[in-house]
Amino acid sequence: MSARDELAALIGSKLDRLFGSREFGPAKQDFDLADELIAAGYSKPRTITTAEELEKLPYGSAVQTSDETDTVVLKDKGAAFRNQSGCELSATDLWRFGTHPFTLIYSPEES
């Protein structure tokens, strides 16, 4: 499924729930809105699914935990990550103690 199709399906599903409609799949206006969002710069955030992926992130990257606390962890110089309390964690420790998967919310290479 393309990013456009996935986004249009999500839009259609949400609108169907909001308005009590029972459509079968995304409608033309859902694809139109998906096209506009993509043109405006929307892209699905990258999901980090392994400790190895965490390890390979460049310095300055920020990841968000998958629990509902909105914890953001920044990759410090070297291989360490720092949480909001200033604690230093390796990628392996972050994977072990953090709630994953993580969402990459910033990467200097992607900006």
A tleap script that builds the chain and sets N, CA, C and O, in Angstrom:
source leaprc.protein.ff14SB
mol = sequence {
  NMET SER ALA ARG ASP GLU LEU ALA ALA LEU
  ILE GLY SER LYS LEU ASP ARG LEU PHE GLY
  SER ARG GLU PHE GLY PRO ALA LYS GLN ASP
  PHE ASP LEU ALA ASP GLU LEU ILE ALA ALA
  GLY TYR SER LYS PRO ARG THR ILE THR THR
  ALA GLU GLU LEU GLU LYS LEU PRO TYR GLY
  SER ALA VAL GLN THR SER ASP GLU THR ASP
  THR VAL VAL LEU LYS ASP LYS GLY ALA ALA
  PHE ARG ASN GLN SER GLY CYS GLU LEU SER
  ALA THR ASP LEU TRP ARG PHE GLY THR HIE
  PRO PHE THR LEU ILE TYR SER PRO GLU GLU
  CSER
}
set mol.1.N position { 0.854 -1.173 0.000 }
set mol.1.CA position { 0.000 0.000 0.000 }
set mol.1.C position { 0.903 1.240 0.000 }
set mol.1.O position { 1.838 1.332 0.795 }
set mol.2.N position { 0.619 2.176 -0.884 }
set mol.2.CA position { 1.419 3.397 -0.958 }
set mol.2.C position { 1.100 4.305 0.227 }
set mol.2.O position { 0.083 4.134 0.900 }
set mol.3.N position { 1.985 5.274 0.470 }
set mol.3.CA position { 1.762 6.248 1.541 }
set mol.3.C position { 0.451 7.004 1.297 }
set mol.3.O position { -0.300 7.282 2.232 }
set mol.4.N position { 0.190 7.329 0.032 }
set mol.4.CA position { -1.041 8.036 -0.330 }
set mol.4.C position { -2.270 7.186 -0.016 }
set mol.4.O position { -3.237 7.677 0.565 }
set mol.5.N position { -2.229 5.920 -0.400 }
set mol.5.CA position { -3.356 5.015 -0.134 }
set mol.5.C position { -3.580 4.839 1.365 }
set mol.5.O position { -4.714 4.859 1.843 }
set mol.6.N position { -2.476 4.667 2.099 }
set mol.6.CA position { -2.578 4.476 3.551 }
set mol.6.C position { -3.178 5.709 4.216 }
set mol.6.O position { -4.045 5.589 5.082 }
set mol.7.N position { -2.723 6.889 3.818 }
set mol.7.CA position { -3.235 8.128 4.391 }
set mol.7.C position { -4.694 8.344 4.020 }
set mol.7.O position { -5.486 8.747 4.872 }
set mol.8.N position { -5.071 8.087 2.768 }
set mol.8.CA position { -6.464 8.237 2.338 }
set mol.8.C position { -7.372 7.275 3.100 }
set mol.8.O position { -8.482 7.643 3.482 }
set mol.9.N position { -6.910 6.055 3.320 }
set mol.9.CA position { -7.711 5.085 4.076 }
set mol.9.C position { -7.907 5.542 5.521 }
set mol.9.O position { -8.992 5.390 6.081 }
set mol.10.N position { -6.864 6.097 6.118 }
set mol.10.CA position { -6.959 6.605 7.487 }
set mol.10.C position { -7.928 7.779 7.566 }
set mol.10.O position { -8.752 7.848 8.479 }
set mol.11.N position { -7.832 8.700 6.613 }
set mol.11.CA position { -8.737 9.852 6.568 }
set mol.11.C position { -10.179 9.376 6.400 }
set mol.11.O position { -11.070 9.809 7.131 }
set mol.12.N position { -10.402 8.483 5.433 }
set mol.12.CA position { -11.752 7.979 5.186 }
set mol.12.C position { -12.334 7.267 6.386 }
set mol.12.O position { -13.505 7.453 6.715 }
set mol.13.N position { -11.527 6.453 7.040 }
set mol.13.CA position { -11.986 5.711 8.214 }
set mol.13.C position { -12.383 6.653 9.346 }
set mol.13.O position { -13.421 6.473 9.982 }
set mol.14.N position { -11.547 7.657 9.590 }
set mol.14.CA position { -11.833 8.617 10.656 }
set mol.14.C position { -13.096 9.409 10.349 }
set mol.14.O position { -13.942 9.583 11.226 }
set mol.15.N position { -13.234 9.891 9.120 }
set mol.15.CA position { -14.429 10.654 8.755 }
set mol.15.C position { -15.678 9.791 8.818 }
set mol.15.O position { -16.736 10.259 9.238 }
set mol.16.N position { -15.563 8.524 8.402 }
set mol.16.CA position { -16.708 7.619 8.487 }
set mol.16.C position { -17.163 7.457 9.941 }
set mol.16.O position { -18.361 7.454 10.226 }
set mol.17.N position { -16.190 7.321 10.865 }
set mol.17.CA position { -16.552 7.178 12.278 }
set mol.17.C position { -17.167 8.468 12.822 }
set mol.17.O position { -18.124 8.423 13.594 }
set mol.18.N position { -16.621 9.608 12.424 }
set mol.18.CA position { -17.134 10.885 12.910 }
set mol.18.C position { -18.557 11.163 12.436 }
set mol.18.O position { -19.375 11.683 13.195 }
set mol.19.N position { -18.853 10.820 11.191 }
set mol.19.CA position { -20.135 11.176 10.611 }
set mol.19.C position { -21.091 9.992 10.468 }
set mol.19.O position { -22.168 10.129 9.886 }
set mol.20.N position { -20.703 8.836 10.995 }
set mol.20.CA position { -21.589 7.686 10.982 }
set mol.20.C position { -21.847 7.117 9.598 }
set mol.20.O position { -22.836 6.413 9.392 }
set mol.21.N position { -20.983 7.410 8.664 }
set mol.21.CA position { -21.131 6.904 7.309 }
set mol.21.C position { -20.694 5.443 7.247 }
set mol.21.O position { -19.964 4.975 8.121 }
set mol.22.N position { -21.129 4.735 6.235 }
set mol.22.CA position { -20.719 3.350 6.065 }
set mol.22.C position { -20.172 3.153 4.659 }
set mol.22.O position { -20.661 2.313 3.903 }
set mol.23.N position { -19.157 3.932 4.317 }
set mol.23.CA position { -18.536 3.799 3.005 }
set mol.23.C position { -17.653 2.561 2.977 }
set mol.23.O position { -17.261 2.031 4.017 }
set mol.24.N position { -17.355 2.123 1.784 }
set mol.24.CA position { -16.491 0.958 1.613 }
set mol.24.C position { -15.182 1.408 0.986 }
set mol.24.O position { -15.016 1.359 -0.233 }
set mol.25.N position { -14.267 1.840 1.817 }
set mol.25.CA position { -12.976 2.314 1.338 }
set mol.25.C position { -12.970 3.818 1.175 }
set mol.25.O position { -14.007 4.475 1.272 }
set mol.26.N position { -11.774 4.359 0.922 }
set mol.26.CA position { -11.649 5.805 0.809 }
set mol.26.C position { -12.365 6.354 -0.425 }
set mol.26.O position { -12.416 5.713 -1.475 }
set mol.27.N position { -12.913 7.551 -0.270 }
set mol.27.CA position { -13.593 8.236 -1.368 }
set mol.27.C position { -12.620 9.205 -2.039 }
set mol.27.O position { -11.516 9.422 -1.540 }
set mol.28.N position { -13.027 9.787 -3.165 }
set mol.28.CA position { -12.174 10.696 -3.914 }
set mol.28.C position { -11.661 11.833 -3.036 }
set mol.28.O position { -10.484 12.185 -3.117 }
set mol.29.N position { -12.513 12.409 -2.203 }
set mol.29.CA position { -12.082 13.529 -1.368 }
set mol.29.C position { -11.025 13.101 -0.350 }
set mol.29.O position { -10.206 13.921 0.065 }
set mol.30.N position { -11.031 11.832 0.058 }
set mol.30.CA position { -10.003 11.331 0.972 }
set mol.30.C position { -8.641 11.301 0.273 }
set mol.30.O position { -7.625 11.656 0.870 }
set mol.31.N position { -8.627 10.877 -0.987 }
set mol.31.CA position { -7.391 10.881 -1.767 }
set mol.31.C position { -6.931 12.314 -2.047 }
set mol.31.O position { -5.734 12.600 -2.028 }
set mol.32.N position { -7.884 13.211 -2.306 }
set mol.32.CA position { -7.526 14.614 -2.548 }
set mol.32.C position { -6.857 15.217 -1.313 }
set mol.32.O position { -5.846 15.910 -1.426 }
set mol.33.N position { -7.419 14.953 -0.146 }
set mol.33.CA position { -6.835 15.469 1.091 }
set mol.33.C position { -5.472 14.830 1.351 }
set mol.33.O position { -4.541 15.513 1.776 }
set mol.34.N position { -5.351 13.546 1.102 }
set mol.34.CA position { -4.058 12.864 1.269 }
set mol.34.C position { -3.015 13.496 0.356 }
set mol.34.O position { -1.884 13.727 0.784 }
set mol.35.N position { -3.373 13.780 -0.887 }
set mol.35.CA position { -2.448 14.423 -1.819 }
set mol.35.C position { -2.002 15.791 -1.304 }
set mol.35.O position { -0.825 16.139 -1.400 }
set mol.36.N position { -2.939 16.565 -0.761 }
set mol.36.CA position { -2.601 17.888 -0.236 }
set mol.36.C position { -1.681 17.791 0.973 }
set mol.36.O position { -0.738 18.573 1.094 }
set mol.37.N position { -1.942 16.844 1.868 }
set mol.37.CA position { -1.093 16.666 3.046 }
set mol.37.C position { 0.326 16.254 2.650 }
set mol.37.O position { 1.301 16.764 3.202 }
set mol.38.N position { 0.435 15.345 1.706 }
set mol.38.CA position { 1.753 14.899 1.233 }
set mol.38.C position { 2.483 16.056 0.563 }
set mol.38.O position { 3.682 16.237 0.777 }
set mol.39.N position { 1.769 16.846 -0.251 }
set mol.39.CA position { 2.376 18.003 -0.912 }
set mol.39.C position { 2.846 19.041 0.099 }
set mol.39.O position { 3.812 19.763 -0.149 }
set mol.40.N position { 2.161 19.117 1.243 }
set mol.40.CA position { 2.537 20.074 2.291 }
set mol.40.C position { 3.714 19.579 3.132 }
set mol.40.O position { 4.210 20.306 3.993 }
set mol.41.N position { 4.164 18.340 2.885 }
set mol.41.CA position { 5.349 17.852 3.580 }
set mol.41.C position { 5.116 16.723 4.567 }
set mol.41.O position { 6.064 16.267 5.206 }
set mol.42.N position { 3.875 16.255 4.710 }
set mol.42.CA position { 3.625 15.154 5.641 }
set mol.42.C position { 4.345 13.899 5.175 }
set mol.42.O position { 4.337 13.563 3.991 }
set mol.43.N position { 4.958 13.224 6.110 }
set mol.43.CA position { 5.468 11.880 5.871 }
set mol.43.C position { 5.306 11.098 7.165 }
set mol.43.O position { 5.416 11.653 8.258 }
set mol.44.N position { 5.048 9.831 7.033 }
set mol.44.CA position { 4.837 8.979 8.188 }
set mol.44.C position { 6.150 8.882 8.973 }
set mol.44.O position { 7.202 8.629 8.387 }
set mol.45.N position { 6.094 9.083 10.295 }
set mol.45.CA position { 7.317 8.985 11.095 }
set mol.45.C position { 7.915 7.582 11.037 }
set mol.45.O position { 7.193 6.589 10.943 }
set mol.46.N position { 9.223 7.517 11.094 }
set mol.46.CA position { 9.929 6.233 11.076 }
set mol.46.C position { 9.786 5.566 12.438 }
set mol.46.O position { 9.907 6.217 13.475 }
set mol.47.N position { 9.532 4.278 12.424 }
set mol.47.CA position { 9.446 3.495 13.651 }
set mol.47.C position { 10.750 2.732 13.831 }
set mol.47.O position { 11.227 2.069 12.910 }
set mol.48.N position { 11.321 2.834 15.032 }
set mol.48.CA position { 12.556 2.135 15.378 }
set mol.48.C position { 12.158 0.842 16.075 }
set mol.48.O position { 11.543 0.871 17.141 }
set mol.49.N position { 12.510 -0.299 15.471 }
set mol.49.CA position { 12.026 -1.586 15.978 }
set mol.49.C position { 13.105 -2.467 16.590 }
set mol.49.O position { 12.802 -3.558 17.072 }
set mol.50.N position { 14.369 -2.014 16.581 }
set mol.50.CA position { 15.443 -2.823 17.179 }
set mol.50.C position { 16.456 -1.920 17.871 }
set mol.50.O position { 16.563 -0.733 17.562 }
set mol.51.N position { 17.196 -2.500 18.811 }
set mol.51.CA position { 18.277 -1.773 19.476 }
set mol.51.C position { 19.355 -1.389 18.472 }
set mol.51.O position { 19.990 -0.343 18.614 }
set mol.52.N position { 19.567 -2.219 17.466 }
set mol.52.CA position { 20.573 -1.928 16.449 }
set mol.52.C position { 20.220 -0.658 15.665 }
set mol.52.O position { 21.101 0.133 15.329 }
set mol.53.N position { 18.922 -0.468 15.374 }
set mol.53.CA position { 18.502 0.754 14.695 }
set mol.53.C position { 18.764 1.979 15.570 }
set mol.53.O position { 19.183 3.026 15.076 }
set mol.54.N position { 18.513 1.840 16.873 }
set mol.54.CA position { 18.802 2.941 17.795 }
set mol.54.C position { 20.287 3.288 17.761 }
set mol.54.O position { 20.665 4.458 17.701 }
set mol.55.N position { 21.115 2.256 17.800 }
set mol.55.CA position { 22.564 2.438 17.815 }
set mol.55.C position { 23.049 3.204 16.586 }
set mol.55.O position { 23.977 4.006 16.688 }
set mol.56.N position { 22.437 2.971 15.435 }
set mol.56.CA position { 22.892 3.571 14.178 }
set mol.56.C position { 22.403 5.002 13.964 }
set mol.56.O position { 22.847 5.664 13.025 }
set mol.57.N position { 21.502 5.494 14.812 }
set mol.57.CA position { 21.009 6.859 14.635 }
set mol.57.C position { 22.143 7.860 14.808 }
set mol.57.O position { 23.018 7.659 15.652 }
set mol.58.N position { 22.144 8.933 14.027 }
set mol.58.CA position { 23.203 9.930 14.153 }
set mol.58.C position { 23.057 10.772 15.424 }
set mol.58.O position { 21.977 10.873 16.006 }
set mol.59.N position { 24.177 11.369 15.833 }
set mol.59.CA position { 24.194 12.287 16.967 }
set mol.59.C position { 23.145 13.382 16.759 }
set mol.59.O position { 23.019 13.926 15.662 }
set mol.60.N position { 22.403 13.699 17.804 }
set mol.60.CA position { 21.379 14.732 17.728 }
set mol.60.C position { 19.990 14.221 17.414 }
set mol.60.O position { 19.031 14.993 17.426 }
set mol.61.N position { 19.862 12.928 17.133 }
set mol.61.CA position { 18.540 12.354 16.860 }
set mol.61.C position { 17.702 12.348 18.129 }
set mol.61.O position { 18.234 12.302 19.238 }
set mol.62.N position { 16.396 12.396 17.957 }
set mol.62.CA position { 15.467 12.329 19.092 }
set mol.62.C position { 14.432 11.251 18.807 }
set mol.62.O position { 13.875 11.178 17.711 }
set mol.63.N position { 14.185 10.414 19.811 }
set mol.63.CA position { 13.164 9.381 19.691 }
set mol.63.C position { 12.143 9.558 20.803 }
set mol.63.O position { 12.452 10.088 21.870 }
set mol.64.N position { 10.934 9.111 20.544 }
set mol.64.CA position { 9.854 9.180 21.517 }
set mol.64.C position { 9.450 7.767 21.879 }
set mol.64.O position { 9.362 6.895 21.014 }
set mol.65.N position { 9.204 7.542 23.160 }
set mol.65.CA position { 8.794 6.216 23.605 }
set mol.65.C position { 7.360 5.931 23.161 }
set mol.65.O position { 6.603 6.846 22.835 }
set mol.66.N position { 7.003 4.656 23.154 }
set mol.66.CA position { 5.669 4.302 22.682 }
set mol.66.C position { 4.632 4.251 23.799 }
set mol.66.O position { 3.453 4.014 23.535 }
set mol.67.N position { 5.061 4.472 25.061 }
set mol.67.CA position { 4.033 4.580 26.095 }
set mol.67.C position { 3.402 5.959 25.975 }
set mol.67.O position { 3.781 6.725 25.090 }
set mol.68.N position { 2.488 6.283 26.807 }
set mol.68.CA position { 1.746 7.522 26.625 }
set mol.68.C position { 2.307 8.668 27.448 }
set mol.68.O position { 1.593 9.632 27.723 }
set mol.69.N position { 3.572 8.584 27.847 }
set mol.69.CA position { 4.157 9.639 28.667 }
set mol.69.C position { 4.897 10.673 27.847 }
set mol.69.O position { 5.379 11.660 28.402 }
set mol.70.N position { 5.001 10.479 26.549 }
set mol.70.CA position { 5.686 11.410 25.658 }
set mol.70.C position { 7.147 11.617 26.029 }
set mol.70.O position { 7.676 12.717 25.864 }
set mol.71.N position { 7.798 10.588 26.522 }
set mol.71.CA position { 9.203 10.684 26.862 }
set mol.71.C position { 10.037 10.789 25.597 }
set mol.71.O position { 9.914 9.969 24.687 }
set mol.72.N position { 10.885 11.804 25.549 }
set mol.72.CA position { 11.777 12.017 24.416 }
set mol.72.C position { 13.201 11.792 24.874 }
set mol.72.O position { 13.606 12.281 25.929 }
set mol.73.N position { 13.960 11.052 24.084 }
set mol.73.CA position { 15.340 10.725 24.407 }
set mol.73.C position { 16.217 11.222 23.257 }
set mol.73.O position { 15.925 10.966 22.089 }
set mol.74.N position { 17.289 11.933 23.598 }
set mol.74.CA position { 18.196 12.496 22.605 }
set mol.74.C position { 19.476 11.690 22.543 }
set mol.74.O position { 19.999 11.266 23.574 }
set mol.75.N position { 19.983 11.476 21.336 }
set mol.75.CA position { 21.264 10.796 21.187 }
set mol.75.C position { 22.365 11.821 21.407 }
set mol.75.O position { 22.452 12.827 20.703 }
set mol.76.N position { 23.210 11.541 22.406 }
set mol.76.CA position { 24.299 12.426 22.775 }
set mol.76.C position { 25.525 12.082 21.946 }
set mol.76.O position { 25.490 11.152 21.140 }
set mol.77.N position { 26.592 12.814 22.135 }
set mol.77.CA position { 27.846 12.483 21.440 }
set mol.77.C position { 28.266 11.077 21.831 }
set mol.77.O position { 28.061 10.651 22.968 }
set mol.78.N position { 28.843 10.376 20.905 }
set mol.78.CA position { 29.191 8.985 21.146 }
set mol.78.C position { 27.970 8.119 20.911 }
set mol.78.O position { 27.132 8.425 20.063 }
set mol.79.N position { 27.876 7.045 21.661 }
set mol.79.CA position { 26.777 6.097 21.462 }
set mol.79.C position { 25.694 6.228 22.518 }
set mol.79.O position { 24.748 5.440 22.525 }
set mol.80.N position { 25.809 7.203 23.410 }
set mol.80.CA position { 24.874 7.317 24.532 }
set mol.80.C position { 23.621 8.105 24.153 }
set mol.80.O position { 23.629 8.947 23.256 }
set mol.81.N position { 22.555 7.796 24.870 }
set mol.81.CA position { 21.310 8.547 24.785 }
set mol.81.C position { 21.093 9.212 26.135 }
set mol.81.O position { 21.532 8.686 27.157 }
set mol.82.N position { 20.432 10.349 26.157 }
set mol.82.CA position { 20.107 11.045 27.401 }
set mol.82.C position { 18.606 11.269 27.455 }
set mol.82.O position { 17.988 11.721 26.491 }
set mol.83.N position { 18.028 10.935 28.626 }
set mol.83.CA position { 16.606 11.199 28.800 }
set mol.83.C position { 16.421 12.574 29.436 }
set mol.83.O position { 17.397 13.288 29.667 }
set mol.84.N position { 15.182 12.946 29.718 }
set mol.84.CA position { 14.904 14.278 30.242 }
set mol.84.C position { 15.488 14.502 31.632 }
set mol.84.O position { 15.611 15.648 32.064 }
set mol.85.N position { 15.847 13.442 32.336 }
set mol.85.CA position { 16.476 13.574 33.654 }
set mol.85.C position { 17.984 13.693 33.544 }
set mol.85.O position { 18.663 13.900 34.550 }
set mol.86.N position { 18.516 13.565 32.342 }
set mol.86.CA position { 19.952 13.646 32.132 }
set mol.86.C position { 20.672 12.319 32.290 }
set mol.86.O position { 21.900 12.270 32.214 }
set mol.87.N position { 19.927 11.241 32.509 }
set mol.87.CA position { 20.546 9.918 32.649 }
set mol.87.C position { 21.085 9.465 31.297 }
set mol.87.O position { 20.443 9.655 30.264 }
set mol.88.N position { 22.256 8.872 31.319 }
set mol.88.CA position { 22.887 8.380 30.098 }
set mol.88.C position { 22.611 6.890 29.961 }
set mol.88.O position { 22.797 6.118 30.902 }
set mol.89.N position { 22.163 6.501 28.771 }
set mol.89.CA position { 21.833 5.106 28.495 }
set mol.89.C position { 22.445 4.686 27.173 }
set mol.89.O position { 22.509 5.476 26.231 }
set mol.90.N position { 22.893 3.449 27.103 }
set mol.90.CA position { 23.318 2.903 25.814 }
set mol.90.C position { 22.066 2.536 25.021 }
set mol.90.O position { 20.973 2.475 25.585 }
set mol.91.N position { 22.214 2.295 23.729 }
set mol.91.CA position { 21.075 1.880 22.910 }
set mol.91.C position { 20.481 0.582 23.445 }
set mol.91.O position { 19.262 0.406 23.450 }
set mol.92.N position { 21.345 -0.324 23.895 }
set mol.92.CA position { 20.869 -1.604 24.439 }
set mol.92.C position { 20.049 -1.381 25.706 }
set mol.92.O position { 18.986 -1.979 25.874 }
set mol.93.N position { 20.545 -0.511 26.607 }
set mol.93.CA position { 19.807 -0.224 27.842 }
set mol.93.C position { 18.506 0.507 27.556 }
set mol.93.O position { 17.474 0.216 28.161 }
set mol.94.N position { 18.561 1.463 26.627 }
set mol.94.CA position { 17.337 2.181 26.267 }
set mol.94.C position { 16.302 1.214 25.721 }
set mol.94.O position { 15.120 1.318 26.049 }
set mol.95.N position { 16.735 0.275 24.890 }
set mol.95.CA position { 15.805 -0.716 24.346 }
set mol.95.C position { 15.247 -1.602 25.454 }
set mol.95.O position { 14.062 -1.938 25.452 }
set mol.96.N position { 16.105 -1.977 26.400 }
set mol.96.CA position { 15.677 -2.858 27.480 }
set mol.96.C position { 14.720 -2.164 28.442 }
set mol.96.O position { 13.751 -2.775 28.893 }
set mol.97.N position { 14.980 -0.889 28.765 }
set mol.97.CA position { 14.198 -0.204 29.794 }
set mol.97.C position { 13.121 0.721 29.245 }
set mol.97.O position { 12.188 1.080 29.964 }
set mol.98.N position { 13.238 1.106 27.994 }
set mol.98.CA position { 12.248 2.008 27.404 }
set mol.98.C position { 11.071 1.238 26.852 }
set mol.98.O position { 11.138 0.023 26.667 }
set mol.99.N position { 9.999 1.947 26.592 }
set mol.99.CA position { 8.841 1.299 25.967 }
set mol.99.C position { 8.984 1.448 24.462 }
set mol.99.O position { 9.052 2.560 23.937 }
set mol.100.N position { 9.028 0.339 23.792 }
set mol.100.CA position { 9.254 0.365 22.354 }
set mol.100.C position { 8.130 -0.335 21.633 }
set mol.100.O position { 7.359 -1.062 22.260 }
set mol.101.N position { 8.015 -0.141 20.343 }
set mol.101.CA position { 8.973 0.528 19.469 }
set mol.101.C position { 9.031 2.026 19.757 }
set mol.101.O position { 8.140 2.587 20.395 }
set mol.102.N position { 10.098 2.658 19.273 }
set mol.102.CA position { 10.271 4.096 19.404 }
set mol.102.C position { 9.886 4.756 18.085 }
set mol.102.O position { 9.913 4.124 17.029 }
set mol.103.N position { 9.529 6.026 18.161 }
set mol.103.CA position { 9.257 6.809 16.964 }
set mol.103.C position { 10.366 7.835 16.812 }
set mol.103.O position { 10.655 8.588 17.741 }
set mol.104.N position { 10.984 7.864 15.643 }
set mol.104.CA position { 12.011 8.862 15.370 }
set mol.104.C position { 11.303 10.180 15.108 }
set mol.104.O position { 10.568 10.309 14.129 }
set mol.105.N position { 11.523 11.167 15.983 }
set mol.105.CA position { 10.843 12.446 15.804 }
set mol.105.C position { 11.767 13.523 15.256 }
set mol.105.O position { 11.303 14.577 14.821 }
set mol.106.N position { 13.079 13.266 15.272 }
set mol.106.CA position { 14.029 14.191 14.650 }
set mol.106.C position { 15.301 13.464 14.325 }
set mol.106.O position { 15.809 12.683 15.129 }
set mol.107.N position { 15.816 13.720 13.145 }
set mol.107.CA position { 17.130 13.223 12.754 }
set mol.107.C position { 17.825 14.306 11.966 }
set mol.107.O position { 17.274 14.794 10.979 }
set mol.108.N position { 19.029 14.700 12.374 }
set mol.108.CA position { 19.719 15.763 11.652 }
set mol.108.C position { 19.935 15.444 10.176 }
set mol.108.O position { 20.004 16.362 9.358 }
set mol.109.N position { 20.041 14.178 9.820 }
set mol.109.CA position { 20.232 13.802 8.416 }
set mol.109.C position { 18.983 14.055 7.582 }
set mol.109.O position { 19.067 14.274 6.374 }
set mol.110.N position { 17.811 14.025 8.243 }
set mol.110.CA position { 16.551 14.152 7.515 }
set mol.110.C position { 16.030 15.586 7.455 }
set mol.110.O position { 15.033 15.858 6.787 }
set mol.111.N position { 16.703 16.500 8.152 }
set mol.111.CA position { 16.204 17.874 8.170 }
set mol.111.C position { 16.874 18.711 7.110 }
set mol.111.O position { 16.576 19.898 6.981 }
savepdb mol mol.pdb
quit
